[in-house]
């Protein structure tokens, strides 16, 4: 059952806030040029731990559904995301990821009949413009493979998110997250070994980076995200994902000493404004306010004159 409450939105926002650390962690802590390794280590160990905790396996149709969700949300999304992070400037990668709300809204309209409405589409446009101001810099050489990876990650994750809305899982959300992580991780493991070879020696920084991505950026984050998807419209949840580049920019300023001026401040306000404007609570409040303003006029026009 969908809700318009802000508690669900706040819970959901933890996920993109945690994901906003991915670019900095990848750049500063993880071994270079190992997107498949990073994706596999982020998914499979986390999924196995959660599966051992929940101790429930899929039944009947949910074997192939869990596998498809795992491939879309994990098995394809993670390596494409890391590939984009390795090959594109962080600002450009984040801006391309900010097109995700529009992709989710389009797929939701086709697959589950969820109409975004002009207000939510406008909010997505405002948020995208804000992300552009917030993080986009002169990109220099545009890496074709990085661009394809960024756009591919948007498409496969949007499909996975909408399918979560289309199919009602027979289990709690933590169990569903574990199924997807294990399925995605199993799909990634042989590809990572074939393409990148055995893992290199991991120092303390790399281990710390992977642990952060596994626990906060994957296990907890995906539970929050999918819980929000079950409770709220897909378009509204996808807009909350724009918190990702806001956190990424804030970390860049605080940790890496990146510049932050009035352009970035305006971008941050636009992003957060777009996120808030596209939420069910905001849209409902505006509609009630407009209806309340029209009602007295309608009542006055129907009163008999004396």
FENVENVEN-V666608 format. One line per field, one symbol per residue. ss: DSSP state (@ for helix, = for strand, . for the rest). phi: phi as a letter, one per 20 degrees, with the letter a starting at -180 (. if undefined). burial: # if it has 24 or more other C-alpha atoms within 12 Angstrom, else .. A space follows every 50 residues. Layout:
# FENVENVEN-V666608
ss: ???
phi: ???
burial: ???
This chain:
# FENVENVEN-V666608
ss: .....@@@@@@@@@@@@@@..@@@@@@@......@@@@@@@@@@@@@@@@ @@@@.......@@@@@@@@@@@@@@@@@@@@@@@@@@..@@@@@@@@..@ @@@@@@@@@@@.....@@@@@@@@@@@@@@@@@@@........@@@@@@@ @@@@@@@@@@@@@@@@......@@@@@@@@@@@@@@@@@@@@@@@@.... ...@@@@@@@@@@@@@@@@@@@@@@@@@@@@..@@@@@@@..@@@@@@@@ @@@@@@.....@@@@@@@@@@@@@@@@..@@@@@@@@@@@@@@@@@@@@@ @@....
phi: .ecdfeffffffffffffffeffffffedefflcffffffffefgfffff fffflcdfclffffffffffffecfefgffffffffdcggfffffffffg gfffffffffecmeefnffffffffffffffgffcfdffmfeffffffff ffffffffffffffffdefecfffffffgfffffffffgfffffedmfff fdffffffffffffefecgfffffffffffecggffffffgffgfffgff ffffeemffbcffffffffffffffffeegfffffffffffffffgffff feffec
burial: .......####################.###.################.# #.....##...#..#################################### #########......#..###################........##.## ################..#...#################..#......#. .....#..########################################## ##.......#...#..#################................. ......
